[in-house]
Amino acid sequence: MASDGPNDHCRTEVIGGAAPRHLVSTEEEPVKSLSSKSPSHRRLSAFVDWIRTPDDREERIKSQADEVRRRLRGKAESDKLIIRSMPFSGSYEKGTGLRRHMQGEAEIEGQDVDIAIVIDPRSVPAGADRERLIERFLSYFRASYPDTQASATRSSVRVAFVGSKVNFDLVPMLAVEGTDREQLLFRSNGERRRTSIQNHIEFVRRRNKRSNELPGRVKFNECVRLVKWWRHYCEGSAQQIEEVPSILVDLLCAKAFDQHGVAATYTETLAQWFSTMADLALRRRLVAFDDFGSVPDRTADDRQWAVLDPVNPDNNVLPLAWNNLHIGELADWLSNARDQWAEVESLERVDEVDKSRRVLIELFGNPFKHHGEL
């Protein structure tokens, strides 16, 4: 058994397709499902309640976001820009964000809050002005908050408020004429990408709704929270990967949910999900969805793995900088976690409660010791 030390679960070397660490039963009768009263499920229920963004922080985020919107709108409109809307997007709106935790050996910054800035295209002449939207909103923000850290990314203005410890990603984009559900995103490298804030949120909410209609405690968005926390913990000891994008996590979880739904316990649900996600990454299987159109029979690029944006299937959400080493590292993380979840299930069935808890600490880090209690 691995120790409780930091990130031991991500250091285990995994060879693709290797058998799980737990002993596989040779009995022919089907294995019974775990009870919702099982210790691992109860611990995970407590932990997932703790890792969500606390209500008082949600209120501070909303209050600060309202002020940011008001100031930026004023600057933009004085510069003759017409802003149609400034909606929340990302994990904040999807209900998959995490609390901030900066102690010990498992540091989680907490959710970045995405605010889309949807601009009427008639107020931005075609050409160079459209390519400089990020620069323009960076200057608006710096004029409004001269003492606050802000920088430009490929597609947003990233802001860090030190006092409230809230980070925002401000994403300027143009509305697409003839529709109120599509936008055009301009990146700093000149790339233009068609997207839809509304459809991205709808994609997650459909799965939330389906899981909410099922009996029991386990919900889609809460499982996504657990996978995201595990992801952050793995990043702390990564060799190749700097960051696993949240949209990649969302889509892998959605594919696992579409295949399995949710079980009666978090333990069984995540065991099924990680088995599927490991298979997708190890075998480089195409991940695509038909929520908003037909699934393409091939990808638009020649990268070794494709996880396609359900809103725009021409967009492979895998980071452009990733190569086979990055994909292989993620596959190792997933396959190792698959084996650990199988071990938790096996230990629960023979009442080895303390041992199953130790494996859960391997998966989620030291915070699970204190916030995954029965």
Disulfide bonds with the S-S distance in Angstrom:
Cys10-Cys234 2.35
